[in-house]
Amino acid sequence: MFGSVGSVRETLDRIQGEYQQLPGLRLTMVQAQTLWRLDRNTCRAILAALVDARYLSLASDGTFVRSQPS
């Protein structure tokens, strides 16, 4: 998956930054893999962590979107 905790943090920060800069960003798993050059398992784990943290939501159309603050 990743070589170090630092690289995981950098990748999470990068993905969160993209979603902050582009509030309407909607990506499928495959699109996210391509955009961030991640393998399938890594991408799945990172997106799952962001969904678990309620930073992202999985929309009914299968895209990952930024969660709305409550």
C-alpha positions, 0 to 999 in steps of 0.5 A: 500500500504505502511506504510510510505514514507520512505518505498516507498523510500526504495523500489524504491531505492532497485528496482533501485539498482537491475536494476543498478547491473544487466543491462540486467534485464528484469522482467514481473510484476509477476516476479517483484512481486515475486522478491521484495515480493510486492502485485500486486497494490504496484508493479504496482504503483512502476513500473509505477512511474519508467516508468513515471520517464523514469528510466524503460521502458515497452518493447514490450514483456511485461517486464520492462527494464532499459531505455537507457540514451538519 
